[in-house]
Amino acid sequence: MKYAVATRKQGATITIEGMREQNNLHLSVSDDGPGSQLAADSSGAGVGLDNIRNRLAQHFGDKARLEIAACPSGFKVNICLPWQLR
C-alpha cells in the first residue's frame, strides 16, 4: 500500500478493520489506490507481504493466514490470527 498510494497527487484512503470471531482475530487493510490490477495479476509476492507471511508462520504456524484481494477500487489484505488471551 505504501508504494501504491504514496505517489498519488489526489491522496488516498486507507481503511483498517478488525473483528474477533470465536477464537480468531480477523484484520483487513484496504486502500483505494491502483492495486486492483496488482491483485488480479499477482500472488502478492512483494517483499513486505513475504515478510508478514514469514512472521505469521514463525509465531502461529498454520493457524494464521494472509490473503490478498482486489477491492472494487484498490487493494485489500486480509489476515486471520488465532485469538490468544494471556
PDB file of N, CA, C and O in Angstrom:
ATOM      1  N   MET A   1       0.826  -1.186   0.000  1.00  0.00           N
ATOM      2  CA  MET A   1       0.000   0.000   0.000  1.00  0.00           C
ATOM      3  C   MET A   1       0.866   1.243   0.000  1.00  0.00           C
ATOM      4  O   MET A   1       0.549   2.236  -0.655  1.00  0.00           O
ATOM      5  N   LYS A   2       1.946   1.183   0.729  1.00  0.00           N
ATOM      6  CA  LYS A   2       2.848   2.325   0.819  1.00  0.00           C
ATOM      7  C   LYS A   2       3.232   2.790  -0.580  1.00  0.00           C
ATOM      8  O   LYS A   2       3.180   3.986  -0.868  1.00  0.00           O
ATOM      9  N   TYR A   3       3.616   1.866  -1.450  1.00  0.00           N
ATOM     10  CA  TYR A   3       4.084   2.247  -2.767  1.00  0.00           C
ATOM     11  C   TYR A   3       2.943   2.550  -3.727  1.00  0.00           C
ATOM     12  O   TYR A   3       3.110   3.343  -4.653  1.00  0.00           O
ATOM     13  N   ALA A   4       1.806   1.940  -3.524  1.00  0.00           N
ATOM     14  CA  ALA A   4       0.677   2.139  -4.433  1.00  0.00           C
ATOM     15  C   ALA A   4       0.032   3.504  -4.261  1.00  0.00           C
ATOM     16  O   ALA A   4      -0.448   4.080  -5.237  1.00  0.00           O
ATOM     17  N   VAL A   5       0.009   4.032  -3.054  1.00  0.00           N
ATOM     18  CA  VAL A   5      -0.709   5.282  -2.833  1.00  0.00           C
ATOM     19  C   VAL A   5       0.193   6.466  -2.495  1.00  0.00           C
ATOM     20  O   VAL A   5      -0.271   7.606  -2.510  1.00  0.00           O
ATOM     21  N   ALA A   6       1.458   6.230  -2.192  1.00  0.00           N
ATOM     22  CA  ALA A   6       2.348   7.313  -1.750  1.00  0.00           C
ATOM     23  C   ALA A   6       2.541   8.394  -2.806  1.00  0.00           C
ATOM     24  O   ALA A   6       2.703   9.565  -2.464  1.00  0.00           O
ATOM     25  N   THR A   7       2.526   8.027  -4.065  1.00  0.00           N
ATOM     26  CA  THR A   7       2.786   8.998  -5.128  1.00  0.00           C
ATOM     27  C   THR A   7       1.517   9.599  -5.737  1.00  0.00           C
ATOM     28  O   THR A   7       1.608  10.395  -6.672  1.00  0.00           O
ATOM     29  N   ARG A   8       0.360   9.242  -5.236  1.00  0.00           N
ATOM     30  CA  ARG A   8      -0.890   9.767  -5.794  1.00  0.00           C
ATOM     31  C   ARG A   8      -1.089  11.213  -5.358  1.00  0.00           C
ATOM     32  O   ARG A   8      -1.132  11.507  -4.164  1.00  0.00           O
ATOM     33  N   LYS A   9      -1.209  12.098  -6.316  1.00  0.00           N
ATOM     34  CA  LYS A   9      -1.398  13.523  -6.016  1.00  0.00           C
ATOM     35  C   LYS A   9      -2.714  13.789  -5.312  1.00  0.00           C
ATOM     36  O   LYS A   9      -2.805  14.696  -4.485  1.00  0.00           O
ATOM     37  N   GLN A  10      -3.737  13.006  -5.632  1.00  0.00           N
ATOM     38  CA  GLN A  10      -5.053  13.216  -5.035  1.00  0.00           C
ATOM     39  C   GLN A  10      -5.173  12.587  -3.648  1.00  0.00           C
ATOM     40  O   GLN A  10      -6.218  12.699  -3.007  1.00  0.00           O
ATOM     41  N   GLY A  11      -4.116  11.928  -3.183  1.00  0.00           N
ATOM     42  CA  GLY A  11      -4.180  11.285  -1.881  1.00  0.00           C
ATOM     43  C   GLY A  11      -4.855   9.934  -1.973  1.00  0.00           C
ATOM     44  O   GLY A  11      -5.150   9.445  -3.063  1.00  0.00           O
ATOM     45  N   ALA A  12      -5.093   9.349  -0.842  1.00  0.00           N
ATOM     46  CA  ALA A  12      -5.696   8.018  -0.809  1.00  0.00           C
ATOM     47  C   ALA A  12      -6.388   7.806   0.529  1.00  0.00           C
ATOM     48  O   ALA A  12      -6.143   8.522   1.500  1.00  0.00           O
ATOM     49  N   THR A  13      -7.242   6.818   0.552  1.00  0.00           N
ATOM     50  CA  THR A  13      -7.902   6.412   1.784  1.00  0.00           C
ATOM     51  C   THR A  13      -7.423   5.010   2.126  1.00  0.00           C
ATOM     52  O   THR A  13      -7.479   4.105   1.294  1.00  0.00           O
ATOM     53  N   ILE A  14      -6.955   4.837   3.352  1.00  0.00           N
ATOM     54  CA  ILE A  14      -6.550   3.521   3.848  1.00  0.00           C
ATOM     55  C   ILE A  14      -7.491   3.177   4.995  1.00  0.00           C
ATOM     56  O   ILE A  14      -7.662   3.963   5.927  1.00  0.00           O
ATOM     57  N   THR A  15      -8.093   2.006   4.919  1.00  0.00           N
ATOM     58  CA  THR A  15      -9.058   1.565   5.925  1.00  0.00           C
ATOM     59  C   THR A  15      -8.514   0.332   6.637  1.00  0.00           C
ATOM     60  O   THR A  15      -8.077  -0.623   5.995  1.00  0.00           O
ATOM     61  N   ILE A  16      -8.545   0.360   7.958  1.00  0.00           N
ATOM     62  CA  ILE A  16      -8.114  -0.770   8.779  1.00  0.00           C
ATOM     63  C   ILE A  16      -9.320  -1.232   9.587  1.00  0.00           C
ATOM     64  O   ILE A  16      -9.955  -0.438  10.280  1.00  0.00           O
ATOM     65  N   GLU A  17      -9.629  -2.516   9.494  1.00  0.00           N
ATOM     66  CA  GLU A  17     -10.766  -3.074  10.211  1.00  0.00           C
ATOM     67  C   GLU A  17     -10.331  -4.329  10.953  1.00  0.00           C
ATOM     68  O   GLU A  17      -9.408  -5.022  10.524  1.00  0.00           O
ATOM     69  N   GLY A  18     -10.983  -4.616  12.046  1.00  0.00           N
ATOM     70  CA  GLY A  18     -10.689  -5.821  12.795  1.00  0.00           C
ATOM     71  C   GLY A  18     -11.923  -6.309  13.526  1.00  0.00           C
ATOM     72  O   GLY A  18     -12.781  -5.520  13.921  1.00  0.00           O
ATOM     73  N   MET A  19     -12.001  -7.615  13.703  1.00  0.00           N
ATOM     74  CA  MET A  19     -13.093  -8.184  14.484  1.00  0.00           C
ATOM     75  C   MET A  19     -12.669  -9.545  15.021  1.00  0.00           C
ATOM     76  O   MET A  19     -11.894 -10.273  14.402  1.00  0.00           O
ATOM     77  N   ARG A  20     -13.198  -9.853  16.174  1.00  0.00           N
ATOM     78  CA  ARG A  20     -12.958 -11.156  16.761  1.00  0.00           C
ATOM     79  C   ARG A  20     -14.134 -12.041  16.405  1.00  0.00           C
ATOM     80  O   ARG A  20     -15.291 -11.645  16.548  1.00  0.00           O
ATOM     81  N   GLU A  21     -13.833 -13.231  15.945  1.00  0.00           N
ATOM     82  CA  GLU A  21     -14.863 -14.220  15.625  1.00  0.00           C
ATOM     83  C   GLU A  21     -14.454 -15.535  16.273  1.00  0.00           C
ATOM     84  O   GLU A  21     -13.517 -16.194  15.822  1.00  0.00           O
ATOM     85  N   GLN A  22     -15.151 -15.905  17.315  1.00  0.00           N
ATOM     86  CA  GLN A  22     -14.827 -17.093  18.111  1.00  0.00           C
ATOM     87  C   GLN A  22     -13.368 -17.025  18.556  1.00  0.00           C
ATOM     88  O   GLN A  22     -13.007 -16.131  19.322  1.00  0.00           O
ATOM     89  N   ASN A  23     -12.531 -17.934  18.101  1.00  0.00           N
ATOM     90  CA  ASN A  23     -11.138 -17.972  18.548  1.00  0.00           C
ATOM     91  C   ASN A  23     -10.168 -17.376  17.540  1.00  0.00           C
ATOM     92  O   ASN A  23      -8.983 -17.709  17.551  1.00  0.00           O
ATOM     93  N   ASN A  24     -10.654 -16.498  16.669  1.00  0.00           N
ATOM     94  CA  ASN A  24      -9.793 -15.880  15.661  1.00  0.00           C
ATOM     95  C   ASN A  24      -9.963 -14.371  15.657  1.00  0.00           C
ATOM     96  O   ASN A  24     -11.029 -13.845  15.974  1.00  0.00           O
ATOM     97  N   LEU A  25      -8.890 -13.691  15.291  1.00  0.00           N
ATOM     98  CA  LEU A  25      -8.906 -12.259  15.069  1.00  0.00           C
ATOM     99  C   LEU A  25      -8.741 -12.031  13.577  1.00  0.00           C
ATOM    100  O   LEU A  25      -7.752 -12.467  12.988  1.00  0.00           O
ATOM    101  N   HIS A  26      -9.695 -11.356  12.962  1.00  0.00           N
ATOM    102  CA  HIS A  26      -9.662 -11.064  11.529  1.00  0.00           C
ATOM    103  C   HIS A  26      -9.318  -9.587  11.347  1.00  0.00           C
ATOM    104  O   HIS A  26     -10.008  -8.711  11.871  1.00  0.00           O
ATOM    105  N   LEU A  27      -8.262  -9.322  10.610  1.00  0.00           N
ATOM    106  CA  LEU A  27      -7.833  -7.961  10.318  1.00  0.00           C
ATOM    107  C   LEU A  27      -7.858  -7.761   8.814  1.00  0.00           C
ATOM    108  O   LEU A  27      -7.545  -8.676   8.052  1.00  0.00           O
ATOM    109  N   SER A  28      -8.231  -6.562   8.390  1.00  0.00           N
ATOM    110  CA  SER A  28      -8.140  -6.229   6.966  1.00  0.00           C
ATOM    111  C   SER A  28      -7.633  -4.799   6.824  1.00  0.00           C
ATOM    112  O   SER A  28      -7.997  -3.901   7.584  1.00  0.00           O
ATOM    113  N   VAL A  29      -6.785  -4.627   5.827  1.00  0.00           N
ATOM    114  CA  VAL A  29      -6.252  -3.313   5.491  1.00  0.00           C
ATOM    115  C   VAL A  29      -6.512  -3.130   4.004  1.00  0.00           C
ATOM    116  O   VAL A  29      -6.106  -3.960   3.190  1.00  0.00           O
ATOM    117  N   SER A  30      -7.192  -2.040   3.650  1.00  0.00           N
ATOM    118  CA  SER A  30      -7.507  -1.800   2.245  1.00  0.00           C
ATOM    119  C   SER A  30      -7.214  -0.359   1.884  1.00  0.00           C
ATOM    120  O   SER A  30      -7.170   0.523   2.741  1.00  0.00           O
ATOM    121  N   ASP A  31      -7.014  -0.140   0.588  1.00  0.00           N
ATOM    122  CA  ASP A  31      -6.811   1.223   0.091  1.00  0.00           C
ATOM    123  C   ASP A  31      -7.610   1.412  -1.186  1.00  0.00           C
ATOM    124  O   ASP A  31      -8.146   0.456  -1.746  1.00  0.00           O
ATOM    125  N   ASP A  32      -7.682   2.656  -1.637  1.00  0.00           N
ATOM    126  CA  ASP A  32      -8.395   2.951  -2.878  1.00  0.00           C
ATOM    127  C   ASP A  32      -7.416   3.316  -3.986  1.00  0.00           C
ATOM    128  O   ASP A  32      -7.754   4.076  -4.893  1.00  0.00           O
ATOM    129  N   GLY A  33      -6.206   2.775  -3.911  1.00  0.00           N
ATOM    130  CA  GLY A  33      -5.185   3.028  -4.922  1.00  0.00           C
ATOM    131  C   GLY A  33      -5.352   2.134  -6.135  1.00  0.00           C
ATOM    132  O   GLY A  33      -6.402   1.520  -6.325  1.00  0.00           O
ATOM    133  N   PRO A  34      -4.310   2.062  -6.959  1.00  0.00           N
ATOM    134  CA  PRO A  34      -4.378   1.302  -8.211  1.00  0.00           C
ATOM    135  C   PRO A  34      -4.133  -0.190  -8.035  1.00  0.00           C
ATOM    136  O   PRO A  34      -3.842  -0.874  -9.016  1.00  0.00           O
ATOM    137  N   GLY A  35      -4.236  -0.705  -6.849  1.00  0.00           N
ATOM    138  CA  GLY A  35      -3.873  -2.082  -6.548  1.00  0.00           C
ATOM    139  C   GLY A  35      -4.791  -3.150  -7.083  1.00  0.00           C
ATOM    140  O   GLY A  35      -4.418  -4.323  -7.061  1.00  0.00           O
ATOM    141  N   SER A  36      -5.975  -2.811  -7.565  1.00  0.00           N
ATOM    142  CA  SER A  36      -6.880  -3.861  -8.045  1.00  0.00           C
ATOM    143  C   SER A  36      -6.253  -4.638  -9.190  1.00  0.00           C
ATOM    144  O   SER A  36      -6.460  -5.847  -9.295  1.00  0.00           O
ATOM    145  N   GLN A  37      -5.505  -3.982 -10.037  1.00  0.00           N
ATOM    146  CA  GLN A  37      -4.821  -4.671 -11.135  1.00  0.00           C
ATOM    147  C   GLN A  37      -3.702  -5.549 -10.584  1.00  0.00           C
ATOM    148  O   GLN A  37      -3.497  -6.662 -11.070  1.00  0.00           O
ATOM    149  N   LEU A  38      -2.980  -5.067  -9.580  1.00  0.00           N
ATOM    150  CA  LEU A  38      -1.915  -5.859  -8.957  1.00  0.00           C
ATOM    151  C   LEU A  38      -2.475  -7.141  -8.371  1.00  0.00           C
ATOM    152  O   LEU A  38      -1.902  -8.212  -8.573  1.00  0.00           O
ATOM    153  N   ALA A  39      -3.572  -7.056  -7.658  1.00  0.00           N
ATOM    154  CA  ALA A  39      -4.162  -8.247  -7.048  1.00  0.00           C
ATOM    155  C   ALA A  39      -4.605  -9.254  -8.103  1.00  0.00           C
ATOM    156  O   ALA A  39      -4.500 -10.463  -7.894  1.00  0.00           O
ATOM    157  N   ALA A  40      -5.094  -8.762  -9.224  1.00  0.00           N
ATOM    158  CA  ALA A  40      -5.547  -9.648 -10.289  1.00  0.00           C
ATOM    159  C   ALA A  40      -4.374 -10.330 -10.992  1.00  0.00           C
ATOM    160  O   ALA A  40      -4.505 -11.461 -11.459  1.00  0.00           O
ATOM    161  N   ASP A  41      -3.224  -9.643 -11.068  1.00  0.00           N
ATOM    162  CA  ASP A  41      -2.078 -10.146 -11.818  1.00  0.00           C
ATOM    163  C   ASP A  41      -1.033 -10.848 -10.978  1.00  0.00           C
ATOM    164  O   ASP A  41      -0.098 -11.424 -11.536  1.00  0.00           O
ATOM    165  N   SER A  42      -1.152 -10.825  -9.666  1.00  0.00           N
ATOM    166  CA  SER A  42      -0.056 -11.250  -8.800  1.00  0.00           C
ATOM    167  C   SER A  42      -0.542 -12.163  -7.697  1.00  0.00           C
ATOM    168  O   SER A  42      -1.721 -12.178  -7.342  1.00  0.00           O
ATOM    169  N   SER A  43       0.396 -12.923  -7.164  1.00  0.00           N
ATOM    170  CA  SER A  43       0.088 -13.744  -5.992  1.00  0.00           C
ATOM    171  C   SER A  43       0.390 -12.982  -4.715  1.00  0.00           C
ATOM    172  O   SER A  43       0.323 -13.553  -3.627  1.00  0.00           O
ATOM    173  N   GLY A  44       0.722 -11.706  -4.828  1.00  0.00           N
ATOM    174  CA  GLY A  44       1.067 -10.920  -3.657  1.00  0.00           C
ATOM    175  C   GLY A  44       2.436 -11.272  -3.138  1.00  0.00           C
ATOM    176  O   GLY A  44       2.635 -11.392  -1.930  1.00  0.00           O
ATOM    177  N   ALA A  45       3.389 -11.440  -4.045  1.00  0.00           N
ATOM    178  CA  ALA A  45       4.719 -11.903  -3.679  1.00  0.00           C
ATOM    179  C   ALA A  45       5.675 -10.765  -3.370  1.00  0.00           C
ATOM    180  O   ALA A  45       6.888 -10.942  -3.479  1.00  0.00           O
ATOM    181  N   GLY A  46       5.166  -9.607  -2.990  1.00  0.00           N
ATOM    182  CA  GLY A  46       6.041  -8.500  -2.641  1.00  0.00           C
ATOM    183  C   GLY A  46       6.844  -8.797  -1.393  1.00  0.00           C
ATOM    184  O   GLY A  46       6.458  -9.645  -0.588  1.00  0.00           O
ATOM    185  N   VAL A  47       7.965  -8.100  -1.226  1.00  0.00           N
ATOM    186  CA  VAL A  47       8.852  -8.330  -0.083  1.00  0.00           C
ATOM    187  C   VAL A  47       8.117  -8.097   1.231  1.00  0.00           C
ATOM    188  O   VAL A  47       8.249  -8.899   2.155  1.00  0.00           O
ATOM    189  N   GLY A  48       7.348  -7.021   1.335  1.00  0.00           N
ATOM    190  CA  GLY A  48       6.623  -6.726   2.572  1.00  0.00           C
ATOM    191  C   GLY A  48       5.638  -7.819   2.925  1.00  0.00           C
ATOM    192  O   GLY A  48       5.557  -8.227   4.083  1.00  0.00           O
ATOM    193  N   LEU A  49       4.884  -8.303   1.940  1.00  0.00           N
ATOM    194  CA  LEU A  49       3.917  -9.370   2.196  1.00  0.00           C
ATOM    195  C   LEU A  49       4.620 -10.675   2.542  1.00  0.00           C
ATOM    196  O   LEU A  49       4.146 -11.428   3.393  1.00  0.00           O
ATOM    197  N   ASP A  50       5.749 -10.951   1.887  1.00  0.00           N
ATOM    198  CA  ASP A  50       6.513 -12.149   2.234  1.00  0.00           C
ATOM    199  C   ASP A  50       7.015 -12.079   3.664  1.00  0.00           C
ATOM    200  O   ASP A  50       6.980 -13.075   4.385  1.00  0.00           O
ATOM    201  N   ASN A  51       7.485 -10.904   4.081  1.00  0.00           N
ATOM    202  CA  ASN A  51       7.946 -10.741   5.464  1.00  0.00           C
ATOM    203  C   ASN A  51       6.818 -10.991   6.456  1.00  0.00           C
ATOM    204  O   ASN A  51       7.015 -11.650   7.477  1.00  0.00           O
ATOM    205  N   ILE A  52       5.639 -10.464   6.151  1.00  0.00           N
ATOM    206  CA  ILE A  52       4.493 -10.676   7.049  1.00  0.00           C
ATOM    207  C   ILE A  52       4.125 -12.159   7.095  1.00  0.00           C
ATOM    208  O   ILE A  52       3.885 -12.705   8.172  1.00  0.00           O
ATOM    209  N   ARG A  53       4.080 -12.810   5.931  1.00  0.00           N
ATOM    210  CA  ARG A  53       3.770 -14.252   5.905  1.00  0.00           C
ATOM    211  C   ARG A  53       4.772 -15.043   6.748  1.00  0.00           C
ATOM    212  O   ARG A  53       4.381 -15.930   7.506  1.00  0.00           O
ATOM    213  N   ASN A  54       6.060 -14.724   6.617  1.00  0.00           N
ATOM    214  CA  ASN A  54       7.089 -15.429   7.379  1.00  0.00           C
ATOM    215  C   ASN A  54       6.924 -15.208   8.875  1.00  0.00           C
ATOM    216  O   ASN A  54       7.061 -16.152   9.653  1.00  0.00           O
ATOM    217  N   ARG A  55       6.635 -13.987   9.290  1.00  0.00           N
ATOM    218  CA  ARG A  55       6.447 -13.708  10.714  1.00  0.00           C
ATOM    219  C   ARG A  55       5.210 -14.421  11.263  1.00  0.00           C
ATOM    220  O   ARG A  55       5.231 -14.955  12.372  1.00  0.00           O
ATOM    221  N   LEU A  56       4.139 -14.422  10.477  1.00  0.00           N
ATOM    222  CA  LEU A  56       2.939 -15.146  10.912  1.00  0.00           C
ATOM    223  C   LEU A  56       3.238 -16.627  11.079  1.00  0.00           C
ATOM    224  O   LEU A  56       2.800 -17.243  12.050  1.00  0.00           O
ATOM    225  N   ALA A  57       3.983 -17.205  10.136  1.00  0.00           N
ATOM    226  CA  ALA A  57       4.327 -18.627  10.221  1.00  0.00           C
ATOM    227  C   ALA A  57       5.204 -18.910  11.435  1.00  0.00           C
ATOM    228  O   ALA A  57       5.020 -19.927  12.105  1.00  0.00           O
ATOM    229  N   GLN A  58       6.152 -18.028  11.726  1.00  0.00           N
ATOM    230  CA  GLN A  58       7.029 -18.218  12.885  1.00  0.00           C
ATOM    231  C   GLN A  58       6.252 -18.185  14.193  1.00  0.00           C
ATOM    232  O   GLN A  58       6.502 -18.983  15.096  1.00  0.00           O
ATOM    233  N   HIS A  59       5.309 -17.255  14.288  1.00  0.00           N
ATOM    234  CA  HIS A  59       4.572 -17.075  15.538  1.00  0.00           C
ATOM    235  C   HIS A  59       3.383 -18.014  15.704  1.00  0.00           C
ATOM    236  O   HIS A  59       3.083 -18.451  16.815  1.00  0.00           O
ATOM    237  N   PHE A  60       2.701 -18.325  14.594  1.00  0.00           N
ATOM    238  CA  PHE A  60       1.436 -19.047  14.701  1.00  0.00           C
ATOM    239  C   PHE A  60       1.374 -20.344  13.893  1.00  0.00           C
ATOM    240  O   PHE A  60       0.380 -21.066  13.972  1.00  0.00           O
ATOM    241  N   GLY A  61       2.411 -20.652  13.123  1.00  0.00           N
ATOM    242  CA  GLY A  61       2.385 -21.849  12.288  1.00  0.00           C
ATOM    243  C   GLY A  61       1.261 -21.784  11.276  1.00  0.00           C
ATOM    244  O   GLY A  61       1.035 -20.744  10.658  1.00  0.00           O
ATOM    245  N   ASP A  62       0.554 -22.892  11.104  1.00  0.00           N
ATOM    246  CA  ASP A  62      -0.527 -22.933  10.116  1.00  0.00           C
ATOM    247  C   ASP A  62      -1.855 -22.411  10.660  1.00  0.00           C
ATOM    248  O   ASP A  62      -2.886 -22.533   9.999  1.00  0.00           O
ATOM    249  N   LYS A  63      -1.834 -21.829  11.863  1.00  0.00           N
ATOM    250  CA  LYS A  63      -3.056 -21.287  12.453  1.00  0.00           C
ATOM    251  C   LYS A  63      -3.354 -19.864  11.992  1.00  0.00           C
ATOM    252  O   LYS A  63      -4.410 -19.320  12.316  1.00  0.00           O
ATOM    253  N   ALA A  64      -2.442 -19.258  11.242  1.00  0.00           N
ATOM    254  CA  ALA A  64      -2.650 -17.901  10.729  1.00  0.00           C
ATOM    255  C   ALA A  64      -2.577 -17.934   9.206  1.00  0.00           C
ATOM    256  O   ALA A  64      -1.957 -18.817   8.614  1.00  0.00           O
ATOM    257  N   ARG A  65      -3.224 -16.952   8.589  1.00  0.00           N
ATOM    258  CA  ARG A  65      -3.148 -16.868   7.124  1.00  0.00           C
ATOM    259  C   ARG A  65      -3.222 -15.414   6.677  1.00  0.00           C
ATOM    260  O   ARG A  65      -3.746 -14.548   7.377  1.00  0.00           O
ATOM    261  N   LEU A  66      -2.686 -15.180   5.504  1.00  0.00           N
ATOM    262  CA  LEU A  66      -2.711 -13.868   4.876  1.00  0.00           C
ATOM    263  C   LEU A  66      -3.195 -14.055   3.452  1.00  0.00           C
ATOM    264  O   LEU A  66      -2.687 -14.908   2.724  1.00  0.00           O
ATOM    265  N   GLU A  67      -4.172 -13.264   3.055  1.00  0.00           N
ATOM    266  CA  GLU A  67      -4.725 -13.341   1.701  1.00  0.00           C
ATOM    267  C   GLU A  67      -4.796 -11.948   1.129  1.00  0.00           C
ATOM    268  O   GLU A  67      -5.036 -10.984   1.857  1.00  0.00           O
ATOM    269  N   ILE A  68      -4.588 -11.830  -0.173  1.00  0.00           N
ATOM    270  CA  ILE A  68      -4.769 -10.545  -0.831  1.00  0.00           C
ATOM    271  C   ILE A  68      -5.962 -10.635  -1.765  1.00  0.00           C
ATOM    272  O   ILE A  68      -6.309 -11.710  -2.253  1.00  0.00           O
ATOM    273  N   ALA A  69      -6.577  -9.498  -2.003  1.00  0.00           N
ATOM    274  CA  ALA A  69      -7.758  -9.472  -2.869  1.00  0.00           C
ATOM    275  C   ALA A  69      -7.898  -8.098  -3.496  1.00  0.00           C
ATOM    276  O   ALA A  69      -7.462  -7.095  -2.930  1.00  0.00           O
ATOM    277  N   ALA A  70      -8.500  -8.063  -4.651  1.00  0.00           N
ATOM    278  CA  ALA A  70      -8.842  -6.793  -5.278  1.00  0.00           C
ATOM    279  C   ALA A  70     -10.127  -6.280  -4.649  1.00  0.00           C
ATOM    280  O   ALA A  70     -11.060  -7.047  -4.406  1.00  0.00           O
ATOM    281  N   CYS A  71     -10.169  -5.003  -4.392  1.00  0.00           N
ATOM    282  CA  CYS A  71     -11.394  -4.346  -3.922  1.00  0.00           C
ATOM    283  C   CYS A  71     -12.067  -3.749  -5.150  1.00  0.00           C
ATOM    284  O   CYS A  71     -11.488  -3.762  -6.237  1.00  0.00           O
ATOM    285  N   PRO A  72     -13.275  -3.226  -4.996  1.00  0.00           N
ATOM    286  CA  PRO A  72     -13.899  -2.555  -6.140  1.00  0.00           C
ATOM    287  C   PRO A  72     -12.982  -1.480  -6.740  1.00  0.00           C
ATOM    288  O   PRO A  72     -12.954  -1.296  -7.956  1.00  0.00           O
ATOM    289  N   SER A  73     -12.242  -0.780  -5.894  1.00  0.00           N
ATOM    290  CA  SER A  73     -11.239   0.166  -6.403  1.00  0.00           C
ATOM    291  C   SER A  73     -10.078   0.178  -5.415  1.00  0.00           C
ATOM    292  O   SER A  73     -10.056   0.987  -4.488  1.00  0.00           O
ATOM    293  N   GLY A  74      -9.131  -0.706  -5.611  1.00  0.00           N
ATOM    294  CA  GLY A  74      -7.977  -0.725  -4.739  1.00  0.00           C
ATOM    295  C   GLY A  74      -7.482  -2.113  -4.434  1.00  0.00           C
ATOM    296  O   GLY A  74      -7.611  -3.032  -5.243  1.00  0.00           O
ATOM    297  N   PHE A  75      -6.916  -2.253  -3.261  1.00  0.00           N
ATOM    298  CA  PHE A  75      -6.212  -3.458  -2.858  1.00  0.00           C
ATOM    299  C   PHE A  75      -6.570  -3.757  -1.409  1.00  0.00           C
ATOM    300  O   PHE A  75      -6.773  -2.837  -0.617  1.00  0.00           O
ATOM    301  N   LYS A  76      -6.650  -5.038  -1.057  1.00  0.00           N
ATOM    302  CA  LYS A  76      -7.017  -5.406   0.306  1.00  0.00           C
ATOM    303  C   LYS A  76      -6.182  -6.593   0.764  1.00  0.00           C
ATOM    304  O   LYS A  76      -5.952  -7.535   0.006  1.00  0.00           O
ATOM    305  N   VAL A  77      -5.738  -6.537   1.999  1.00  0.00           N
ATOM    306  CA  VAL A  77      -5.022  -7.642   2.627  1.00  0.00           C
ATOM    307  C   VAL A  77      -5.835  -8.099   3.826  1.00  0.00           C
ATOM    308  O   VAL A  77      -6.190  -7.296   4.689  1.00  0.00           O
ATOM    309  N   ASN A  78      -6.127  -9.390   3.875  1.00  0.00           N
ATOM    310  CA  ASN A  78      -6.847  -9.994   4.993  1.00  0.00           C
ATOM    311  C   ASN A  78      -5.895 -10.891   5.768  1.00  0.00           C
ATOM    312  O   ASN A  78      -5.177 -11.703   5.183  1.00  0.00           O
ATOM    313  N   ILE A  79      -5.894 -10.740   7.087  1.00  0.00           N
ATOM    314  CA  ILE A  79      -5.064 -11.563   7.962  1.00  0.00           C
ATOM    315  C   ILE A  79      -5.968 -12.191   9.009  1.00  0.00           C
ATOM    316  O   ILE A  79      -6.822 -11.521   9.590  1.00  0.00           O
ATOM    317  N   CYS A  80      -5.778 -13.465   9.240  1.00  0.00           N
ATOM    318  CA  CYS A  80      -6.513 -14.172  10.281  1.00  0.00           C
ATOM    319  C   CYS A  80      -5.494 -14.749  11.257  1.00  0.00           C
ATOM    320  O   CYS A  80      -4.572 -15.462  10.861  1.00  0.00           O
ATOM    321  N   LEU A  81      -5.673 -14.429  12.546  1.00  0.00           N
ATOM    322  CA  LEU A  81      -4.780 -14.884  13.612  1.00  0.00           C
ATOM    323  C   LEU A  81      -5.575 -15.604  14.677  1.00  0.00           C
ATOM    324  O   LEU A  81      -6.753 -15.308  14.881  1.00  0.00           O
ATOM    325  N   PRO A  82      -4.948 -16.542  15.357  1.00  0.00           N
ATOM    326  CA  PRO A  82      -5.643 -17.130  16.499  1.00  0.00           C
ATOM    327  C   PRO A  82      -5.742 -16.104  17.623  1.00  0.00           C
ATOM    328  O   PRO A  82      -4.788 -15.372  17.889  1.00  0.00           O
ATOM    329  N   TRP A  83      -6.883 -16.054  18.272  1.00  0.00           N
ATOM    330  CA  TRP A  83      -7.096 -15.131  19.397  1.00  0.00           C
ATOM    331  C   TRP A  83      -6.532 -15.786  20.639  1.00  0.00           C
ATOM    332  O   TRP A  83      -6.922 -16.897  20.996  1.00  0.00           O
ATOM    333  N   GLN A  84      -5.611 -15.094  21.299  1.00  0.00           N
ATOM    334  CA  GLN A  84      -4.984 -15.656  22.487  1.00  0.00           C
ATOM    335  C   GLN A  84      -5.047 -14.650  23.609  1.00  0.00           C
ATOM    336  O   GLN A  84      -4.550 -13.532  23.475  1.00  0.00           O
ATOM    337  N   LEU A  85      -5.648 -15.032  24.699  1.00  0.00           N
ATOM    338  CA  LEU A  85      -5.654 -14.205  25.890  1.00  0.00           C
ATOM    339  C   LEU A  85      -4.520 -14.657  26.794  1.00  0.00           C
ATOM    340  O   LEU A  85      -4.238 -15.848  26.921  1.00  0.00           O
ATOM    341  N   ARG A  86      -3.886 -13.692  27.409  1.00  0.00           N
ATOM    342  CA  ARG A  86      -2.776 -14.036  28.330  1.00  0.00           C
ATOM    343  C   ARG A  86      -3.060 -13.543  29.697  1.00  0.00           C
ATOM    344  O   ARG A  86      -2.250 -13.735  30.603  1.00  0.00           O
TER     345      ARG A  86
END
